[in-house]
């Protein structure tokens, strides 16, 4: 759906496929029509995905339960085929063909995993103690073809509702988008190594680094045992108490059980929610259009919004506290340098085949804020959620409507009293008090929240069902720059 999932186009065996980009997994798979010109490895494997019920939501972990959101298990044969991906060509790229079944629906027509290869199910299935690493994901194969170029990936996601810069998004391999070179000057955030083999592109949020709508830090405590500073949350970039601290302060907000989204915070769409996250002293403001999401955008007839920062469960020994999904990634230009220092978290049978490799460069993440113009961000919110009217104009309109309602009501009261005097004084008195009781329940208009303080791959947004998405004319990130 718009602003929820982002797809790109690849060729596999000479045939085109639209695949979901996913930095939270490491394998390539497709489904549907049989892929031509393939070689069967004779091996089958599976991938288990943690899939949130509300796409695009930033999940805030709770340290209880047995799993991370809902699991979807995909199984299929591991095949080899020639891959075309943004001008790069990989011969005999390993992938698996996902077989749909009645138990688990496929989460997408296909996925290209951009995570670290240490969690690749295909690598584990094809690599033995006596061979080199086999079945590397697409990005790792591309990096090996270009040994003298830094191994990094960048992602810039667009926002469908942005009135100023409406473009799908961009993904680059070993290149920086023009105009965003400042990302290289941002702090290098070390990738936090997972202790239980579930490696992701994750890093530490600063202590007191989750700033709520009131401008004050939200008190937090990590559930990751290996984190030395318990006030630092382990954040994974993929796109109960903390969600309440964010949304519970707004008039009309409530925690409810939704048949589609599960337990989730809802609130009026005109509530401007301002959140900021800090990494290594750097502030990343979240656009208020990303802090809440209209139910109408997911096909509902409801007119209110749901919060995009919601609670999850993580199990007894979690490796992360927060999953930063699309709602976060639309607010930062994301660069991840793959490095090569993941040997410590590889499965035991893979460690021997890495002997002699260069593990000197640890992986790291860099983030360049893209929503830090407070005035522009506020104007965007006013245009999209308030139909271009300022808070003062809305207040005046609602006050005028309320005043008109009182004038009409006053005329009705006088009419009731006059008629009551003529026919029966008791009826008039009763009608008057009944009206007063009803009018006493009328809600007064609340003051709205103040504004916030002072070469690429074409990605397109997914709109199911049915079938793969169709991309409109390609628009790049820099087409809107002066």
Order of alpha helices (4+ residues) and beta strands (2+ residues): beta-beta-beta-beta-beta-beta-beta-beta-alpha-alpha-beta-beta-beta-beta-beta-beta-alpha-beta-beta-beta-beta-alpha-beta-beta-beta-beta-alpha-beta-alpha-beta-alpha-alpha-alpha-beta-beta
